[in-house]
Amino acid sequence: MNKIYNTQEKIATKLKNFLLECFGNIRKTQLKIIPYIVIGMILAGSTVASDIAMKLKDSFSLIQHDSIIKRIKRFFINKLFNPYAFYDKVIRYVFLNYTVKHEDKRVHIIFDHMFSHDNYTVFMITMRIGKQGIPLWFRCYKGKDDPKAFDEEMLKKGISYASSLFPADYDLIFLADRWFNSTSLLDYIDSLGRTYVVRLKGNIRCYVYDKKEGHKIWTTTGNLYAYENKSAFYNDIEITNNQFKTNITVNKKKGVKEP
């Protein structure tokens, strides 16, 4: 019985053909190494050059481990390689064939920061498919305190890019955690004709009707009435001092202090 399997060489060749379809004018030096780096990353589950090098076989088997590491590092520090432009070409090529099959055309987009200790920060926008996330746009920064990683114009640029990948009639819902309570950022998503669902901090000022007072009062989101295991809805209420209007849903789970 014959076994059919793919060697790293065969997989790399297929990846080269794919990259040529995406780019056409990709540099030959990049085309030679990128497929193997991708294979090494997947097999190693790592982006560390030494880990990638350990997983490369076939034509790399006769090359010293240190030499492979140096070759990978030279590729990443090469000024002629722009990782953002590279990924943009790939993701746009992929999305030429992407369509939703469900009738509501709803797509969930998540944006968040990721940290590797004190080494670097990544702002990433991903499309959620089941329990998986498909990266759409990202930016990387050294350390975890670089203000550029939290610059609102950069965040808007990424959101605008993600939105542009989808037709206007798709129901794009941007999801984010409590890092992103900027009303101008939420207003920007709204201006694109998209929807946002963002977790709120408990200290955000909001202007709501108070039954005891008989009129609207300023309070905080943490003081809004919340049922246990049932949602309370506050529609079209003002938050922060700039009187930004939005809808808020509050829910308090049993055993959790903060709704």
C-alpha positions, 0 to 999 in steps of 0.5 A, a space after each residue: 500500500 502506497 502512502 501519500 504525504 507531503 514533504 516540507 519541500 512540497 508544502 514550501 513549493 505550494 506556498 511559493 505558488 500562493 505567494 506568487 499569486 498574491 504578489 507577482 513581484 515578490 523578491 526571489 530572496 524572500 520567496 526562498 525563505 518565507 515558506 520555510 519560516 511559515 512551516 517552521 512557525 506552525 510546527 514549532 508553535 513559536 516565532 523564535 528563530 531558534 525554535 523555527 530552525 529546529 523544525 526545518 528539514 529536507 534541504 535544511 538538514 545539511 545546514 548547521 543550526 546556527 546558520 539557519 538561525 542567522 538566515 532567519 534573523 537576517 530576513 526579519 531585520 532586512 529593511 526591504 521586507 515590510 511585514 505590514 505590506 506583506 500581510 496586507 497583500 495576503 489578506 486581501 487576496 484571501 478576501 477576494 473569495 470570502 463570502 458569508 453564508 448566513 442570511 443576516 450577514 453578521 461578522 464579528 470583529 475583535 480588536 485588542 492588545 496582546 503583550 509578551 511580558 515587557 518585550 513587545 505589544 501587538 495591537 491586532 484586529 481579528 475576524 471571529 469564526 467559531 472559536 478561532 480568530 483570523 488576523 486582519 490587521 496588526 501593528 507591533 511595538 517594543 515594550 509594553 508602554 509605547 504610547 504609539 500602541 494606544 494611539 487613537 489614530 492608529 486604532 481608527 486606521 486599523 478599524 477602517 482597514 478591517 471595515 473596508 474588507 467587507 461590503 457595506 451590507 455586511 453587519 460588522 460588529 466590532 467587539 472590544 474589552 474595557 481598554 477601549 471606552 473612548 467615545 470618539 472611537 465608538 463614534 468613529 465605528 458608528 460613522 462607518 455604518 458599523 456596530 460596536 459592542 464594548 465592555 464598560 468600566 464601572 467608573 464612567 459617568 452616565 446621565 439616566 432617569 432616577 425614579 426616586 429623584 423623578 428626573 435624570 441624574 449623573 451617576 456611574 455605570 457601576 451604579 446602574 441597577 442590574 438584575 442577577 442573571 438577567 439583563 437590564 437595558 438602558 437605551 439612548 443614554 448619555 455617557 461622559 461629560 461630552 454627552 455621547 449617547 449610546 445603549 448600555 446593557 447591564 448584567 450581574 452574575 451570581 458571585 461576581 461583584 462587578 456587573 
